[in-house]
């Protein structure tokens, strides 16, 4: 009898582009980790400038684990919070490494979330440019028919970007604008961020408790 083989690691890939909204990425990462999911992380060069501006953290490839731990410990306001994370299931790939595992369709990934997604990253993926590992991984995700969530964070949107988003939708991606809702009892900035992160996790079927779900009105209006 053949010995049982270990279950291969199949991560969710999280791509962080240069759009404003790094707290969305942090909330998605915490949600995946809390759900016991393995995660591969790709942080674009442009996003590092945004992260520095929004949190004061310099994300460095050589020290990514320490920098990521500090980033994920911050609340949506950029200040230290009570978040604690276990990074054992997280792997980081440099954005310029086009020979990285996720650049190949044979790499065993579950799918990808781009959070936040800049209009530049949207265009690059829609046009198949593969200028960096984030764009290449998204293209691979589409060609392999794996789930791809694109949490676009820009307003207003021009016609060119709308056409790119439509192309991504036609290719099978979920276009998920970073649009917080207020019905879920949000009373602080973190709750609004967690709602968007939770909707992104909903789109790929990962369970979470990031926001209060709508259960419908009780009773309703009386008739007659």
Helices and strands as residue ranges (DSSP letters): E 12-16, H 22-34, E 39-43, H 45-55, G 61-63, H 64-72, G 87-89, E 90-93, G 101-103, E 111-117, H 119-126, H 133-143, E 147-152, H 159-170, E 174-175, H 189-203
